[in-house]
Amino acid sequence: MPSFYEVGNRSRGILSWIFSTDHKRIGLLYLFSILTFFAIGVLLGFLMRLELIAPGPTIMRPQTYNAIFTLHGVFMIFLFVIPGIPSIFGNFFLPIQIGARDVAFPKINLLSWWIFMTGAFLAILSLFTGGGPVDTGWTFYVPYSLRTPVNVPLAVFAVFILGISSILTGINFVTTTHQLRAPGMTWFRLPLFVWAIYATAWVQVLVTPVVGITLLLTLTERLAGVGIFDPAKGGDPLLYQHLFWIYSHPAVYIMILPAMGVISEIIPVFARRTIFGYKAILFSSLAIASVGSFVWGHHMFVSGQSDLASILFSLLTFLVAVPSGVKVFNWVSTLYKGSIEVAPPLLFALTFIFLFSIGGLTGLFQGALATDVHLHDTYWVVGHFHYTIFGGTGFALFGALHYWFPKMFGRMYHKKIPYLAWAFLFVGFNTLYFPMLILGWKGMPRRYYDYLPQFHSLQLLSTIGSWILIAGLILLFANLVHSLFKGEKVGDNPWHGSTLEWQIPSPPPKENFEKIPHVERGPYEFR
Amino acid sequence: MKNPQNDTGSKMGMWLFLLSEILLFGGLFILYSVYRFNNPQAFHLAAEALDRPLGTLNTLILLTSSLTMALSISFLKKGGPRRSLLFLSATLFLGLLFLFNKYLEWTWKVHHGIYPDAPRLLEREKGEVLFYGLYYSMTGLHGLHVLAGVLLLSVMFIFILRGNIHRNHFVPLENTGLYWHLVDIIWVFLFPLFYLIT
């Protein structure tokens, strides 16, 4: 059967991609656009680290530094991590894993990509228009974002547009999971990746509108001076923070849940064992999605919110760590007495568990009210965040790329190079971010252009780590790009996976299944 | 089988979309409650100055338009596209009338120097500035939704006229109806919050 690369639509060439409603083509559109934004984000992070190699000015001026750390956050969060796994792998594999030919609304799916690209375009445009690049940090906190002369309105509007794309994707995935499951694909036979994407989609639908209205109000504030967030006119900046984090905290679960879904797919396949605690993992996804929506106040412990609120948010924050722990224990138990093959995808999955555990445990320090006063707004937070999001979502994305690459492209990558790339990434990652935890503990505030001499050696170490990390990234992606053209052709099921995507040709045909399958067993039953 | 959309699916998608709309307005309702709680007196004074008869009229207009919308759908289902079109145009007309009244109301307020960032407004108490900030933001966002609804209704009008939507394929019209009712319901909450509670 010809693959979806060969069977296009009425258009030709690039048009047959950017106007395609095929979920697989849209998934690949996202893959290439999102990885491009990732590259920009990495470059910005590299420049930031280079500036911090020594105290005092080195390669840029303070204003440029402020713009760069803002853009690094905006690009990485809104254009890479949030859309990353759901838009790329969710689009490509959710329909296949539930035995469907496409998502529920293929045209809206294509529209989401276009809206996403429009938002990205506006975000880039905001750098060169108005007052220049935004310097507020990715959080756009008022009142500073109302006063700074830079181009806040366009940047905020761009993020609003990206939010619309995220909501539409969420609606599509929830409806798809409800409506298009193949006969016999009961809720408890769904692969855990589907469950993770499903839980994430709900969070996308329910909380993104709240940041939407917050950003719209910031926009009207800038353009018309309405006064809702402006303390000079009676507005309360604290309410901005509340509304912002009502979205932006659950957003970290939008980032991490799909990653956990990927890990739950990879581990059973390479341990040749059915997953331990299928239902526990599934319900912990739902628990994270729901409890995680009520912990946003832990970003505001020192902002002046009431003590009672802080105590409740702290308690809920500790509670949300429980389902994450449940997952980690289940993954490790799955490996127990398994017939483990440490192929590249599993290597990245194991690294996810290690780094994410450090990220999760360091998070608890901030969740405690007293220690947070000391750690708030220091490098500790930066270190913690990168351990969870880069060490977590980032490594899961690398794992997903290596796991599904043969299915998506029908070719296998060079299998030795990922190990070398991994070594660089692992060493580089820890050299880059572990010093940040120490720096923060010692009191180095984040977002500062300059620092005291006693922080020099750790800052230098961290910068060196960034070079090692980037070397690893280049190696990893060079291997994948090379294999895209030169890789060995591969069979339908190189990893002997048992979920539906491995039962169809690589790359999949346009309609995925010749005949819609009838599902008679759970997702991880290996024979 | 190319397009696996089905009617239940598109209904479900619409409900999810409406849910996200409710949360969009939800942010504004939170702001309203907090600011009202903090500035009860100023909110009381500012609300007295709103045009209550015009607000009531607009409420009646929107409620009636929801009725005509529902009638339009049920006539289409029973196979009466002409009556369906008639009631659809009535809905359209009422929607436009609502917007026209809103336009009058805003113009009068602006004429009296009460609009965001206006010097005469900023002289007043901060609670009143917030009240009008919320008034313009919330009714403004609602107005935009009415406008979007009017556009959607016009598209439906053309579809029915050309026979793309008919008694066996009416889900798009039903979804438009759902959206229109949501816009109506949001107004049902906005009206007492701004005009009645003083």
Boltz contact constraints between the chains, C-beta under 6 A:
constraints:
  - contact:
      token1: [A, 101]
      token2: [B, 4]
      max_distance: 6.0
  - contact:
      token1: [A, 102]
      token2: [B, 4]
      max_distance: 6.0
  - contact:
      token1: [A, 104]
      token2: [B, 9]
      max_distance: 6.0
  - contact:
      token1: [A, 167]
      token2: [B, 20]
      max_distance: 6.0
  - contact:
      token1: [A, 171]
      token2: [B, 13]
      max_distance: 6.0
  - contact:
      token1: [A, 171]
      token2: [B, 16]
      max_distance: 6.0
  - contact:
      token1: [A, 171]
      token2: [B, 17]
      max_distance: 6.0
  - contact:
      token1: [A, 174]
      token2: [B, 16]
      max_distance: 6.0
  - contact:
      token1: [A, 175]
      token2: [B, 9]
      max_distance: 6.0
  - contact:
      token1: [A, 175]
      token2: [B, 12]
      max_distance: 6.0
  - contact:
      token1: [A, 175]
      token2: [B, 13]
      max_distance: 6.0
  - contact:
      token1: [A, 179]
      token2: [B, 9]
      max_distance: 6.0
  - contact:
      token1: [A, 180]
      token2: [B, 4]
      max_distance: 6.0
  - contact:
      token1: [A, 205]
      token2: [B, 16]
      max_distance: 6.0
  - contact:
      token1: [A, 205]
      token2: [B, 20]
      max_distance: 6.0
  - contact:
      token1: [A, 209]
      token2: [B, 20]
      max_distance: 6.0
  - contact:
      token1: [A, 209]
      token2: [B, 23]
      max_distance: 6.0
  - contact:
      token1: [A, 209]
      token2: [B, 24]
      max_distance: 6.0
  - contact:
      token1: [A, 210]
      token2: [B, 23]
      max_distance: 6.0
  - contact:
      token1: [A, 210]
      token2: [B, 27]
      max_distance: 6.0
  - contact:
      token1: [A, 212]
      token2: [B, 24]
      max_distance: 6.0
  - contact:
      token1: [A, 213]
      token2: [B, 24]
      max_distance: 6.0
  - contact:
      token1: [A, 213]
      token2: [B, 27]
      max_distance: 6.0
  - contact:
      token1: [A, 213]
      token2: [B, 28]
      max_distance: 6.0
  - contact:
      token1: [A, 224]
      token2: [B, 116]
      max_distance: 6.0
  - contact:
      token1: [A, 225]
      token2: [B, 116]
      max_distance: 6.0
  - contact:
      token1: [A, 225]
      token2: [B, 117]
      max_distance: 6.0
  - contact:
      token1: [A, 226]
      token2: [B, 116]
      max_distance: 6.0
  - contact:
      token1: [A, 226]
      token2: [B, 133]
      max_distance: 6.0
  - contact:
      token1: [A, 226]
      token2: [B, 137]
      max_distance: 6.0
  - contact:
      token1: [A, 227]
      token2: [B, 129]
      max_distance: 6.0
  - contact:
      token1: [A, 227]
      token2: [B, 133]
      max_distance: 6.0
  - contact:
      token1: [A, 228]
      token2: [B, 133]
      max_distance: 6.0
  - contact:
      token1: [A, 233]
      token2: [B, 129]
      max_distance: 6.0
  - contact:
      token1: [A, 234]
      token2: [B, 126]
      max_distance: 6.0
  - contact:
      token1: [A, 234]
      token2: [B, 129]
      max_distance: 6.0
  - contact:
      token1: [A, 234]
      token2: [B, 130]
      max_distance: 6.0
  - contact:
      token1: [A, 243]
      token2: [B, 27]
      max_distance: 6.0
